[in-house]
């Protein structure tokens, strides 16, 4: 489980800011390659199929986290404030800052994440 996922899990839903979806004109909804499976669908899979799905989900999560890190690095460099970034992430300002500024203190930058 990623640090952000653990952080969100520990933080009660009541403390999270409500998710706000902003429609962008001229931009269509992107579809996922594979919709999330229901418990019934998962129960019909063989062990090798489940393991393969776990691997693909992990790779997709890692790719999404790397993209998110690059995007946040860029938007911070553009001068956008943490309250607005946090609102888009669905977490508090403090949680967003602590998670993403820690990456910089540890010497992990956007070039290290995506290569």
N, C-alpha and C positions, 0 to 999 in steps of 0.2 A: 504494500500500500504506500503510495507516495506521501511525502510530508504534508502536502496541501490536503490530500484526502484524509489523512489522520487528523489534521488540524480541524477540518470541517466536521469530521465525525465527533470529535470531542466537544466542539462548540454546539450547543443546543440549537435547534432550528429557530427558536424564538429570538436568539441573539443575531442571527444572520439577517442581512438586509433583504427585503423582498426582491425577487428577480424581476427586472423590467426588460421587456423585449421591445426593441425599437425597430420598426419596419423601415427598410431602406428602399426608396422608390427605384424601380428598374432592376432590382436584385431578386432573383428567384431563390427559393429555399433550396439548400443543398441537401441531397438525400444521402443517407449512409449506404455503404456497400452492402451491409447486412444488418437488418433490423435486430434489436435485442430479442433474445429468445425468451419464450414463456417457460415456466417450470415444466409444463406438459411437453413442450418441444425438447427441452434438455433431457428429460427422462427417457426419451426415445433414442438418444444418441448412444453410441458405443463408447467405451472408455477411450480408445484412440481418437475418436471424433471430439470428445469433450476436451481432451488434452490439447488437441490442435486448436480448438476454439479458444482455450485459455491462452495459448501462445499468441494467437492473432490479436486477442483483446489486449494483452500486455504490450505488444508491439504498437498497437494503435494508441494506447494510453501514453506510452513513452514518446511517440511522435507528437501527440497533441500537447503534452507537457513541454516538450522542446520548442514547439511553435509558440506556445503561450509565453514562455520565457523570453524568446526573441521579440515578440510583439510588445511585451511589457517593458523590456529594456529600451526599445525604440520610443514608445510613448512617453516614458519617463524623460528620455533625452530631449523630447519635444516640449517638455515643460508641463505636461498634464499632471494634475495633482493626484495624490493618493486617494482622496475621497471619491473622485470620479472613477478611478481604476478599480477601487474596491467595490463600488456599486456594480460595475460590469462583471466582476468576479463573483458577486453574491456573498462577499465576506465583509468584515469590518475593515476600516482603514488601517487599524493597527495590525490586524492579521495579514493583510496584503503586504504592508511595509516589512513586517518581520520576516515573512517568507521570502520575498524577493530581494530584500537588501542583504539577507544572510548569504545569498548566492554570491554577491559581490565581495563580501568580507572573506568568504572561503576561497576566493580567487577563481570562481567559475563564472565566466562571462558568456555572452551569446555565441562567440566564436568557438568556445570550448564545447558548448552544448550541441551545436548543429554543425557537423563536418561531413 
